Amino acid sequence: MIDAAGGPLLAMTAMAFGLVVGSFLNVVIHRLPEGRSIAYPGSHCPACEAPIAPWDNVPLLSYVLLRGRCRQCRVHISVRYPLVELLTGCLFVLVLWRFGPAWQAPLYMIFAAGLLTAAAIDLDHQIIPDEISLGGLALGMIAVPGVQAWAGASYTEALAHSALGAVVGGGTLWVVAFLHARVSVATGRQFVHWPGEGESLPRPSEADYWLWFPGLGLGDVKLLAMIGAFLGPMGVLQTIVVASAVGLVVGVAWAALIRSWRSPFGFAPAIAMGAIVAMFAPIRDWSSFL
């Protein structure tokens, strides 16, 4: 937690830093799924491809001053850009409030930024890039135990906690997906995208038998492993419970909106929401309300 004396200044700093990071996340969200460089070329209008001047690239402020339009071609700029910036800023302030001005804060700011990026990309493309999930898993396994050891905890216990969280997170969802695939095959259920037109069902001797599932991508499994590395076994289990509830509500609403039960949608936004709830309101803190 942050003290009252330096709280406002630290919060404003975290918000400003989050807005800048959010602007960068917009680039990652737009380019990473397409395999494009996130460093070159510089920011430009997606419609007319005119370079965006530095004074037109100030988070939130530029969007307001330009009234949500490109200065050159006047095409409307998606509200997602300032929304991602604002969400990142708010998440960074919440992380600072949760962990205080300690080494945990920047680490979990990166974690929150990764969750937001994965959710946005999955929402658009129904994929979660390995750069985010596996990269985040590696960071969690290395940095989280290190930071906890720096704060006085046992490094061995902290490492075991992160490792167990990763196994529980990824393993739980993998078991659910694997059993769902086997039951689907046994009962003759068919899916639009699985196994695919002209493709046969995978056999136990093939890797796809263990890694390719209907209705659930392996990216979700890897994302939950990453979350487990950061939040531990109880945190990732809480994430799964919250994500399942959110996913059910969103799935029913989406099906009702498009009037179809067969249209796929990304599960990462629900997972990200569950992880954020688990990070800021972990089950161990609920005892004070009971």
C-alpha positions as CSV (number, residue, x, y, z in Angstrom):
1,M,0.0,0.0,0.0
2,I,1.1,3.6,-0.5
3,D,1.1,6.2,2.3
4,A,-1.0,9.3,2.2
5,A,1.9,11.7,2.0
6,G,3.4,10.6,-1.3
7,G,0.4,8.8,-2.6
8,P,-1.0,11.4,-5.0
9,L,2.3,12.1,-6.7
10,L,3.2,8.4,-7.0
11,A,-0.3,7.7,-8.4
12,M,0.0,10.5,-11.0
13,T,3.4,9.2,-12.0
14,A,2.1,5.6,-12.3
15,M,-0.9,6.9,-14.4
16,A,1.4,8.9,-16.7
17,F,3.8,5.9,-17.1
18,G,0.8,3.7,-17.8
19,L,-0.6,6.0,-20.5
20,V,2.8,5.9,-22.3
21,V,3.0,2.1,-22.0
22,G,-0.6,1.9,-23.2
23,S,0.3,3.8,-26.3
24,F,3.0,1.2,-27.0
25,L,0.7,-1.6,-26.3
26,N,-1.6,-0.3,-29.1
27,V,1.3,-0.9,-31.5
28,V,1.9,-4.4,-30.1
29,I,-1.8,-5.3,-30.3
30,H,-2.0,-4.0,-33.9
31,R,1.2,-5.4,-35.3
32,L,2.2,-8.5,-33.4
33,P,-0.6,-10.8,-34.7
34,E,0.4,-9.9,-38.2
35,G,4.1,-10.7,-37.7
36,R,5.1,-7.1,-38.2
37,S,7.9,-5.3,-36.4
38,I,6.8,-3.3,-33.4
39,A,9.7,-0.9,-33.7
40,Y,9.7,0.0,-37.4
41,P,8.1,1.9,-39.1
42,G,7.0,4.5,-36.6
43,S,3.4,5.2,-35.7
44,H,1.2,6.0,-38.7
45,C,-2.4,6.3,-39.6
46,P,-3.8,2.8,-40.5
47,A,-6.0,4.5,-43.2
48,C,-3.7,6.9,-45.1
49,E,-0.4,5.6,-43.6
50,A,0.7,9.2,-42.9
51,P,3.4,9.3,-40.1
52,I,2.0,10.5,-36.8
53,A,3.9,13.5,-35.5
54,P,5.1,13.4,-31.9
55,W,2.7,16.1,-30.9
56,D,-0.2,14.1,-32.3
57,N,0.9,11.0,-30.4
58,V,0.4,12.2,-26.8
59,P,-1.7,9.5,-25.0
60,L,-5.3,10.5,-24.5
61,L,-4.7,14.3,-25.0
62,S,-4.0,14.0,-28.8
63,Y,-7.2,12.0,-29.3
64,V,-9.2,14.6,-27.6
65,L,-7.6,17.6,-29.4
66,L,-7.9,15.8,-32.8
67,R,-11.5,14.9,-31.9
68,G,-10.8,11.3,-32.7
69,R,-9.7,11.8,-36.3
70,C,-6.4,11.6,-38.2
71,R,-5.0,15.1,-38.9
72,Q,-4.2,14.2,-42.5
73,C,-7.1,12.2,-43.9
74,R,-9.7,12.9,-41.1
75,V,-10.6,9.3,-40.9
76,H,-12.1,8.3,-37.5
77,I,-9.6,6.8,-35.1
78,S,-10.9,3.8,-33.2
79,V,-11.8,4.6,-29.6
80,R,-9.9,1.5,-28.6
81,Y,-6.6,3.4,-28.8
82,P,-7.4,5.9,-25.9
83,L,-9.3,3.1,-24.1
84,V,-6.2,0.9,-24.0
85,E,-4.1,3.8,-22.8
86,L,-6.6,4.7,-20.1
87,L,-7.0,1.1,-18.9
88,T,-3.2,0.6,-18.8
89,G,-2.8,3.8,-16.7
90,C,-5.6,2.8,-14.3
91,L,-4.1,-0.7,-13.9
92,F,-0.7,0.8,-13.1
93,V,-2.2,3.0,-10.4
94,L,-4.0,-0.1,-9.0
95,V,-0.8,-2.1,-9.0
96,L,0.9,0.7,-7.1
97,W,-1.9,0.8,-4.6
98,R,-1.8,-2.9,-4.2
99,F,2.0,-3.4,-3.8
100,G,3.2,0.1,-2.9
101,P,6.5,1.6,-4.1
102,A,8.4,-1.7,-4.0
103,W,10.1,-4.0,-6.5
104,Q,6.8,-5.9,-6.9
105,A,5.1,-2.9,-8.5
106,P,7.0,-2.7,-11.8
107,L,7.0,-6.4,-12.2
108,Y,3.2,-6.7,-11.8
109,M,2.7,-3.6,-14.0
110,I,4.4,-5.7,-16.7
111,F,2.1,-8.6,-15.8
112,A,-1.0,-6.4,-16.1
113,A,0.2,-5.0,-19.4
114,G,0.7,-8.5,-20.7
115,L,-2.8,-9.5,-19.7
116,L,-4.4,-6.5,-21.4
117,T,-2.4,-7.1,-24.6
118,A,-3.3,-10.8,-24.7
119,A,-7.0,-10.0,-24.1
120,A,-7.1,-7.4,-26.9
121,I,-5.3,-9.6,-29.4
122,D,-7.5,-12.7,-28.6
123,L,-10.6,-10.5,-29.0
124,D,-9.6,-9.6,-32.5
125,H,-7.8,-12.8,-33.8
126,Q,-8.7,-15.6,-31.4
127,I,-4.9,-16.2,-30.8
128,I,-2.5,-15.5,-28.0
129,P,1.0,-14.9,-29.2
130,D,3.7,-17.0,-27.5
131,E,5.7,-13.8,-27.1
132,I,3.2,-12.8,-24.5
133,S,2.3,-16.1,-22.8
134,L,5.6,-18.0,-22.9
135,G,7.6,-14.8,-22.5
136,G,5.4,-13.9,-19.5
137,L,5.8,-17.4,-18.1
138,A,9.6,-17.2,-18.3
139,L,9.5,-13.7,-16.7
140,G,7.3,-15.0,-13.9
141,M,9.4,-18.0,-13.2
142,I,12.6,-15.9,-13.0
143,A,11.6,-12.5,-11.7
144,V,8.8,-13.3,-9.2
145,P,10.9,-15.7,-7.0
146,G,13.8,-13.2,-7.3
147,V,11.7,-10.2,-6.1
148,Q,10.2,-12.3,-3.3
149,A,13.7,-13.4,-2.2
150,W,14.9,-9.8,-2.3
151,A,12.0,-8.9,0.0
152,G,13.1,-11.6,2.5
153,A,11.3,-14.8,1.4
154,S,13.0,-18.1,0.8
155,Y,14.0,-18.2,-2.9
156,T,13.5,-22.0,-3.0
157,E,10.0,-21.7,-1.6
158,A,9.1,-18.8,-3.9
159,L,10.4,-20.7,-7.0
160,A,8.4,-23.8,-6.0
161,H,5.3,-21.6,-5.5
162,S,5.6,-20.1,-9.0
163,A,6.4,-23.4,-10.6
164,L,3.4,-25.1,-8.9
165,G,1.2,-22.2,-10.0
166,A,2.3,-22.6,-13.6
167,V,1.6,-26.3,-13.5
168,V,-1.8,-25.9,-11.9
169,G,-2.8,-23.1,-14.2
170,G,-1.7,-24.7,-17.5
171,G,-2.4,-28.3,-16.4
172,T,-6.0,-27.7,-15.1
173,L,-7.1,-26.1,-18.4
174,W,-5.2,-28.7,-20.5
175,V,-7.0,-31.5,-18.7
176,V,-10.4,-29.9,-19.2
177,A,-9.6,-29.3,-22.9
178,F,-8.2,-32.9,-23.4
179,L,-11.2,-34.6,-21.7
180,H,-13.6,-32.4,-23.7
181,A,-12.0,-33.4,-26.9
182,R,-12.1,-37.1,-26.1
183,V,-15.8,-36.9,-25.0
184,S,-16.6,-35.0,-28.1
185,V,-15.1,-37.7,-30.3
186,A,-16.8,-40.5,-28.3
187,T,-20.2,-38.9,-28.7
188,G,-19.8,-37.9,-32.3
189,R,-20.0,-34.1,-31.7
190,Q,-18.9,-32.0,-34.6
191,F,-17.3,-28.5,-34.7
192,V,-16.9,-26.0,-37.5
193,H,-13.2,-25.6,-37.0
194,W,-12.2,-29.0,-35.6
195,P,-10.7,-31.0,-37.0
196,G,-11.3,-28.9,-40.2
197,E,-12.6,-29.7,-43.6
198,G,-10.9,-32.6,-45.2
199,E,-8.8,-33.3,-42.1
200,S,-9.1,-36.5,-40.0
201,L,-9.2,-36.6,-36.2
202,P,-5.7,-36.8,-34.6
203,R,-4.5,-40.2,-33.3
204,P,-2.7,-40.8,-30.0
205,S,0.5,-41.2,-31.8
206,E,0.3,-37.7,-33.2
207,A,1.1,-34.5,-31.2
208,D,-2.2,-32.9,-32.2
209,Y,-4.0,-35.6,-30.2
210,W,-2.5,-34.1,-27.1
211,L,-2.3,-30.4,-28.1
212,W,-5.2,-29.7,-30.5
213,F,-8.7,-29.3,-29.0
214,P,-12.1,-28.1,-30.1
215,G,-13.3,-24.7,-28.8
216,L,-10.1,-24.0,-26.8
217,G,-6.7,-23.0,-28.1
218,L,-3.4,-24.0,-26.5
219,G,-2.8,-20.3,-26.1
220,D,-5.3,-20.2,-23.2
221,V,-3.4,-23.0,-21.5
222,K,-0.1,-21.2,-21.9
223,L,-1.6,-17.9,-20.7
224,L,-2.9,-19.6,-17.5
225,A,0.6,-21.1,-16.9
226,M,2.0,-17.6,-17.1
227,I,-0.7,-16.4,-14.7
228,G,0.1,-19.2,-12.3
229,A,3.8,-18.3,-12.3
230,F,2.9,-14.8,-11.1
231,L,0.0,-15.5,-8.8
232,G,0.7,-19.0,-7.5
233,P,-1.6,-22.0,-7.4
234,M,-4.4,-20.4,-5.4
235,G,-4.3,-17.2,-7.5
236,V,-4.6,-19.1,-10.7
237,L,-7.4,-21.3,-9.4
238,Q,-9.3,-18.2,-8.4
239,T,-8.6,-16.8,-11.9
240,I,-10.1,-19.9,-13.5
241,V,-13.3,-19.7,-11.4
242,V,-13.8,-16.0,-12.1
243,A,-12.9,-16.4,-15.8
244,S,-15.4,-19.3,-16.2
245,A,-18.2,-17.2,-14.7
246,V,-17.3,-14.2,-16.9
247,G,-16.9,-16.4,-20.0
248,L,-20.3,-18.0,-19.4
249,V,-22.0,-14.6,-19.2
250,V,-20.1,-13.2,-22.2
251,G,-20.6,-16.3,-24.2
252,V,-24.4,-16.3,-23.7
253,A,-24.6,-12.6,-24.4
254,W,-22.5,-13.0,-27.6
255,A,-24.6,-15.9,-28.8
256,A,-27.8,-14.0,-28.2
257,L,-26.4,-10.9,-30.0
258,I,-25.3,-12.8,-33.2
259,R,-28.1,-15.4,-32.8
260,S,-25.7,-18.3,-33.2
261,W,-24.1,-20.8,-30.7
262,R,-21.4,-21.8,-33.1
263,S,-19.4,-18.6,-33.5
264,P,-16.1,-18.8,-31.6
265,F,-14.9,-16.0,-29.4
266,G,-11.6,-15.4,-27.6
267,F,-11.5,-16.6,-23.9
268,A,-8.4,-14.5,-23.0
269,P,-10.4,-11.4,-22.0
270,A,-12.3,-13.5,-19.4
271,I,-9.0,-15.0,-18.2
272,A,-7.4,-11.6,-18.0
273,M,-10.3,-10.3,-16.0
274,G,-10.1,-13.3,-13.6
275,A,-6.4,-12.8,-13.1
276,I,-6.9,-9.1,-12.4
277,V,-9.5,-9.9,-9.8
278,A,-7.2,-12.5,-8.3
279,M,-4.3,-10.0,-8.2
280,F,-6.2,-7.2,-6.5
281,A,-8.6,-9.2,-4.4
282,P,-7.0,-12.5,-3.6
283,I,-9.0,-15.1,-1.7
284,R,-6.7,-14.9,1.3
285,D,-7.8,-11.3,1.8
286,W,-11.5,-12.2,1.8
287,S,-11.4,-13.4,5.5
288,S,-11.6,-9.8,6.7
289,F,-15.1,-9.5,5.0
290,L,-16.4,-12.8,6.5
